[in-house]
């Protein structure tokens, strides 16, 4: 069995008296989608920030591709292939779809925020950007200014920007939020397609999407991991059914 590409062990983070992450251990394996679910305030976004290096843990460890990275900053973790899309869109609204993805391609070469410069004529960069735009089913909108996109199109653009960085693992923070049924369907198809090259840690409230996508699901409540299992195991876990899924026994 392949070794996990991402391994988190006994991760703890407190803010004063508040224990936001309480001894969390989980991993992400090559080719899989591992969904992280839990009620609002469970600590999901804090955990993601710890993984990508926006916050530093009080204790525990984070390994990425077999190497501890918890001593590295967010930029270095991203350069090593740990990419993230945000709960709140992080695109450049005044730029076109293509330009947004082109900037992400520049970022893979250590040129983030140069705003094109001489690179705009680089055929390799242009091809890489165009490939991800098409992959996200945004080819017809390539020249559209990002501020004109629908919410679902913006979410797909954000994933395209993350993929342009050639990630070895992808962390997605509620990509389905507010996109509607058609947008959810398009994003679901896109995530199924990319999982083989970029395994995904998926934070999501849309349980239909989670059940359609996830190989494994972990449940976080009050900063603690209370259960990890397959879709069927989580669906049939009585404590999870009552506490989070809203089911009652028949």
LUMVO-717051 format. One record per residue (C-alpha): residue number from 1; x, z, y. Coordinates in nm, 4 decimals, decimal comma. Layout:
<rs>
<r NUM <X Z Y>>,
...
</rs>
This chain:
<rs>
<r 1 <0,0000 0,0000 0,0000>>,
<r 2 <0,1282 -0,0916 0,3449>>,
<r 3 <0,2531 0,1860 0,5672>>,
<r 4 <0,0368 0,2704 0,8707>>,
<r 5 <0,1402 0,0907 1,1881>>,
<r 6 <0,0268 0,3909 1,3928>>,
<r 7 <0,0398 0,7506 1,2745>>,
<r 8 <-0,0756 1,0531 1,4752>>,
<r 9 <0,0009 1,3988 1,3401>>,
<r 10 <-0,1408 1,7326 1,4548>>,
<r 11 <-0,1800 1,6150 1,8136>>,
<r 12 <-0,2840 1,8863 2,0601>>,
<r 13 <-0,3539 1,8640 2,4325>>,
<r 14 <-0,4919 2,1322 2,6605>>,
<r 15 <-0,5927 2,1358 3,0248>>,
<r 16 <-0,5643 2,4992 3,1199>>,
<r 17 <-0,8056 2,6884 2,8949>>,
<r 18 <-0,9733 2,3661 2,7760>>,
<r 19 <-0,8439 2,2387 2,4429>>,
<r 20 <-0,9237 1,8675 2,4711>>,
<r 21 <-0,7387 1,7531 2,1581>>,
<r 22 <-0,7145 2,0070 1,8787>>,
<r 23 <-0,4704 1,9213 1,6000>>,
<r 24 <-0,5828 1,5601 1,5471>>,
<r 25 <-0,4207 1,3606 1,2667>>,
<r 26 <-0,5146 1,0001 1,1874>>,
<r 27 <-0,3544 0,6634 1,1221>>,
<r 28 <-0,4132 0,2908 1,1659>>,
<r 29 <-0,3218 0,0552 0,8841>>,
<r 30 <-0,2269 -0,3126 0,9083>>,
<r 31 <-0,5280 -0,5443 0,9122>>,
<r 32 <-0,7902 -0,2754 0,9621>>,
<r 33 <-1,0352 -0,1633 1,2253>>,
<r 34 <-1,0447 0,2156 1,2446>>,
<r 35 <-1,3349 0,3346 1,4578>>,
<r 36 <-1,3286 0,6646 1,6440>>,
<r 37 <-1,6743 0,7997 1,7255>>,
<r 38 <-1,8142 1,1194 1,8696>>,
<r 39 <-2,0460 1,2524 2,1392>>,
<r 40 <-1,9624 1,2354 2,5089>>,
<r 41 <-1,6918 1,4878 2,5918>>,
<r 42 <-1,5556 1,4896 2,2364>>,
<r 43 <-1,2059 1,3983 2,3577>>,
<r 44 <-1,1889 1,0326 2,2543>>,
<r 45 <-1,0550 0,8967 2,5832>>,
<r 46 <-0,8026 1,1816 2,6073>>,
<r 47 <-0,6756 1,0939 2,2609>>,
<r 48 <-0,6333 0,7290 2,3599>>,
<r 49 <-0,4411 0,8298 2,6730>>,
<r 50 <-0,2095 1,0409 2,4582>>,
<r 51 <-0,1484 0,7529 2,2192>>,
<r 52 <-0,0640 0,4992 2,4918>>,
<r 53 <0,1461 0,7432 2,6918>>,
<r 54 <-0,0729 0,8079 2,9949>>,
<r 55 <-0,0782 1,1755 2,9001>>,
<r 56 <0,1755 1,3896 2,7154>>,
<r 57 <0,0661 1,6129 2,4304>>,
<r 58 <0,1445 1,9827 2,4101>>,
<r 59 <0,2397 1,9472 2,0441>>,
<r 60 <0,2252 1,7032 1,7557>>,
<r 61 <0,3766 1,3586 1,7090>>,
<r 62 <0,2953 0,9880 1,7473>>,
<r 63 <0,4692 0,7252 1,5363>>,
<r 64 <0,4365 0,3540 1,6036>>,
<r 65 <0,5837 0,1036 1,3581>>,
<r 66 <0,7749 0,3839 1,1885>>,
<r 67 <0,9363 0,5236 1,5034>>,
<r 68 <0,8357 0,8253 1,7094>>,
<r 69 <0,7194 0,7117 2,0530>>,
<r 70 <0,5773 1,0322 2,2024>>,
<r 71 <0,8865 1,0672 2,4189>>,
<r 72 <0,8379 0,7220 2,5702>>,
<r 73 <0,6367 0,6237 2,8760>>,
<r 74 <0,3289 0,4018 2,8738>>,
<r 75 <0,5176 0,0884 2,9836>>,
<r 76 <0,7727 0,1163 2,7039>>,
<r 77 <0,5015 0,1760 2,4429>>,
<r 78 <0,3231 -0,1362 2,5689>>,
<r 79 <0,6453 -0,3383 2,5467>>,
<r 80 <0,6790 -0,2278 2,1856>>,
<r 81 <0,3369 -0,3758 2,1113>>,
<r 82 <0,0852 -0,0970 2,1683>>,
<r 83 <-0,1852 -0,2567 2,3849>>,
<r 84 <-0,5021 -0,1119 2,5313>>,
<r 85 <-0,8207 -0,2377 2,6910>>,
<r 86 <-1,0044 0,0026 2,9149>>,
<r 87 <-1,3505 0,1592 2,9238>>,
<r 88 <-1,3683 0,0451 3,2874>>,
<r 89 <-1,2641 -0,3176 3,3320>>,
<r 90 <-0,9062 -0,3654 3,4547>>,
<r 91 <-0,9107 -0,7365 3,5418>>,
<r 92 <-0,8111 -0,8842 3,8771>>,
<r 93 <-1,1498 -0,9895 4,0204>>,
<r 94 <-1,0078 -1,2267 4,2836>>,
<r 95 <-0,8142 -1,4323 4,0272>>,
<r 96 <-0,9480 -1,6899 3,7840>>,
<r 97 <-0,9907 -1,6314 3,4115>>,
<r 98 <-0,6776 -1,8365 3,3403>>,
<r 99 <-0,4744 -1,6581 3,6084>>,
<r 100 <-0,5673 -1,3159 3,4701>>,
<r 101 <-0,4480 -1,4111 3,1236>>,
<r 102 <-0,1393 -1,5840 3,2653>>,
<r 103 <-0,0405 -1,2576 3,4346>>,
<r 104 <-0,0691 -1,0820 3,0997>>,
<r 105 <0,1605 -1,3443 2,9454>>,
<r 106 <0,4100 -1,2819 3,2262>>,
<r 107 <0,3938 -0,9140 3,1379>>,
<r 108 <0,5282 -0,9839 2,7890>>,
<r 109 <0,8429 -1,1211 2,9545>>,
<r 110 <0,8925 -0,8240 3,1851>>,
<r 111 <0,7489 -1,0051 3,4858>>,
<r 112 <0,4250 -0,8174 3,5457>>,
<r 113 <0,2835 -0,8352 3,9005>>,
<r 114 <0,5132 -1,1161 4,0140>>,
<r 115 <0,1914 -1,3109 4,0692>>,
<r 116 <0,3152 -1,6294 3,9100>>,
<r 117 <0,6118 -1,7335 4,1279>>,
<r 118 <0,8066 -2,0114 3,9539>>,
<r 119 <0,6435 -1,9201 3,6219>>,
<r 120 <0,3186 -2,0999 3,7085>>,
<r 121 <0,4808 -2,4299 3,6028>>,
<r 122 <0,6090 -2,2832 3,2753>>,
<r 123 <0,4479 -2,4914 2,9996>>,
<r 124 <0,5000 -2,2249 2,7330>>,
<r 125 <0,3319 -1,9559 2,9442>>,
<r 126 <0,0441 -2,1896 3,0276>>,
<r 127 <-0,0076 -2,2766 2,6609>>,
<r 128 <-0,0091 -1,9120 2,5556>>,
<r 129 <-0,2588 -1,8244 2,8294>>,
<r 130 <-0,4847 -2,1196 2,7487>>,
<r 131 <-0,4803 -2,0314 2,3785>>,
<r 132 <-0,6125 -1,6807 2,4419>>,
<r 133 <-0,8701 -1,8047 2,6935>>,
<r 134 <-1,0067 -2,0458 2,4318>>,
<r 135 <-0,9932 -1,7835 2,1614>>,
<r 136 <-1,2113 -1,5528 2,3696>>,
<r 137 <-1,4637 -1,8384 2,4056>>,
<r 138 <-1,3940 -1,8583 2,7793>>,
<r 139 <-1,2539 -2,2116 2,7942>>,
<r 140 <-1,5485 -2,3401 2,9946>>,
<r 141 <-1,4945 -2,0558 3,2430>>,
<r 142 <-1,1162 -2,0886 3,2713>>,
<r 143 <-1,1269 -2,1855 3,6408>>,
<r 144 <-1,3998 -1,9346 3,7297>>,
<r 145 <-1,3082 -1,6417 3,9513>>,
<r 146 <-1,3283 -1,3243 3,7421>>,
<r 147 <-1,5693 -1,1576 3,9863>>,
<r 148 <-1,8236 -1,4269 3,8973>>,
<r 149 <-1,8216 -1,3498 3,5248>>,
<r 150 <-2,0972 -1,1683 3,3441>>,
<r 151 <-2,0169 -0,8215 3,2136>>,
<r 152 <-1,9801 -0,9532 2,8590>>,
<r 153 <-1,7468 -1,2297 2,9743>>,
<r 154 <-1,5327 -0,9741 3,1571>>,
<r 155 <-1,4992 -0,7683 2,8411>>,
<r 156 <-1,3882 -1,0763 2,6470>>,
<r 157 <-1,1419 -1,1592 2,9251>>,
<r 158 <-0,9957 -0,8113 2,8997>>,
<r 159 <-0,9452 -0,8528 2,5247>>,
<r 160 <-0,7846 -1,1943 2,5881>>,
<r 161 <-0,5441 -1,0295 2,8346>>,
<r 162 <-0,4534 -0,7658 2,5785>>,
<r 163 <-0,3978 -1,0313 2,3088>>,
<r 164 <-0,1754 -1,2317 2,5455>>,
<r 165 <0,0696 -0,9409 2,5249>>,
<r 166 <0,1100 -1,0131 2,1510>>,
<r 167 <0,0241 -0,6579 2,0481>>,
<r 168 <0,1150 -0,5074 1,7143>>,
<r 169 <-0,1841 -0,2735 1,7516>>,
<r 170 <-0,4795 -0,2755 1,9879>>,
<r 171 <-0,6725 0,0222 2,1261>>,
<r 172 <-1,0173 -0,0679 2,2554>>,
<r 173 <-1,2124 0,1856 2,4605>>,
<r 174 <-1,5864 0,1066 2,4379>>,
<r 175 <-1,5589 -0,2738 2,4591>>,
<r 176 <-1,9324 -0,3168 2,3861>>,
<r 177 <-2,0494 -0,0963 2,6740>>,
<r 178 <-2,3135 -0,2767 2,8790>>,
<r 179 <-2,2565 -0,6239 2,7344>>,
<r 180 <-2,6014 -0,6803 2,5774>>,
<r 181 <-2,6905 -0,8183 2,2355>>,
<r 182 <-2,5316 -1,1637 2,2770>>,
<r 183 <-2,2134 -1,0192 2,4277>>,
<r 184 <-2,1870 -0,7662 2,1461>>,
<r 185 <-2,2241 -1,0429 1,8888>>,
<r 186 <-1,9490 -1,2513 2,0526>>,
<r 187 <-1,7127 -0,9565 2,0821>>,
<r 188 <-1,7795 -0,8520 1,7240>>,
<r 189 <-1,6839 -1,1997 1,6011>>,
<r 190 <-1,3689 -1,1971 1,8148>>,
<r 191 <-1,2562 -0,8565 1,6857>>,
<r 192 <-1,3146 -0,9616 1,3248>>,
<r 193 <-1,0901 -1,2618 1,3888>>,
<r 194 <-0,7976 -1,0754 1,5440>>,
<r 195 <-0,7780 -0,7736 1,3147>>,
<r 196 <-0,5320 -0,9370 1,0732>>,
<r 197 <-0,2664 -0,9825 1,3426>>,
<r 198 <-0,3540 -0,6789 1,5558>>,
<r 199 <-0,5139 -0,3826 1,3778>>,
<r 200 <-0,7607 -0,2083 1,6057>>,
<r 201 <-0,8349 0,1531 1,6904>>,
<r 202 <-1,1886 0,1189 1,8239>>,
<r 203 <-1,3621 0,3796 2,0400>>,
<r 204 <-1,7276 0,2840 2,0526>>,
<r 205 <-2,0776 0,4279 2,0981>>,
<r 206 <-2,2624 0,1220 1,9636>>,
<r 207 <-2,3083 0,2318 1,6044>>,
<r 208 <-2,4401 -0,1052 1,4879>>,
<r 209 <-2,1126 -0,2604 1,6052>>,
<r 210 <-1,9103 0,0217 1,4476>>,
<r 211 <-2,0836 -0,0185 1,1126>>,
<r 212 <-2,0384 -0,3973 1,1270>>,
<r 213 <-1,6679 -0,3807 1,2086>>,
<r 214 <-1,5029 -0,0644 1,0797>>,
<r 215 <-1,3046 -0,0256 0,7607>>,
<r 216 <-1,2776 0,3466 0,8303>>,
<r 217 <-1,4492 0,5786 1,0755>>,
<r 218 <-1,3205 0,9075 1,2160>>,
<r 219 <-1,5565 1,1508 1,3854>>,
<r 220 <-1,4302 1,3605 1,6763>>,
<r 221 <-1,6281 1,6632 1,7984>>,
<r 222 <-1,5011 1,9067 2,0627>>,
<r 223 <-1,1487 1,7703 2,0284>>,
<r 224 <-1,1369 1,8192 1,6502>>,
<r 225 <-1,1479 1,5552 1,3811>>,
<r 226 <-1,4368 1,6628 1,1573>>,
<r 227 <-1,4515 1,3699 0,9144>>,
<r 228 <-1,2794 1,0436 0,8196>>,
<r 229 <-1,4133 0,7950 0,5676>>,
<r 230 <-1,5625 0,4556 0,4951>>,
<r 231 <-1,8829 0,3383 0,6626>>,
<r 232 <-2,0908 0,4513 0,3653>>,
<r 233 <-1,9162 0,7887 0,3483>>,
<r 234 <-1,9767 0,8584 0,7173>>,
<r 235 <-2,3363 0,7363 0,7003>>,
<r 236 <-2,4035 0,9709 0,4098>>,
<r 237 <-2,2160 1,2723 0,5458>>,
<r 238 <-2,4896 1,5282 0,6114>>,
<r 239 <-2,3059 1,7072 0,8915>>,
<r 240 <-2,2262 1,3828 1,0716>>,
<r 241 <-2,5813 1,2544 1,0233>>,
<r 242 <-2,7273 1,5618 1,1885>>,
<r 243 <-2,4661 1,6221 1,4561>>,
<r 244 <-2,3948 1,2720 1,5755>>,
<r 245 <-2,5900 0,9934 1,4112>>,
<r 246 <-2,9217 1,1607 1,4776>>,
<r 247 <-3,0491 1,1332 1,1244>>,
<r 248 <-3,2434 1,4020 0,9415>>,
<r 249 <-3,2747 1,4328 0,5676>>,
<r 250 <-3,5891 1,2779 0,4221>>,
</rs>
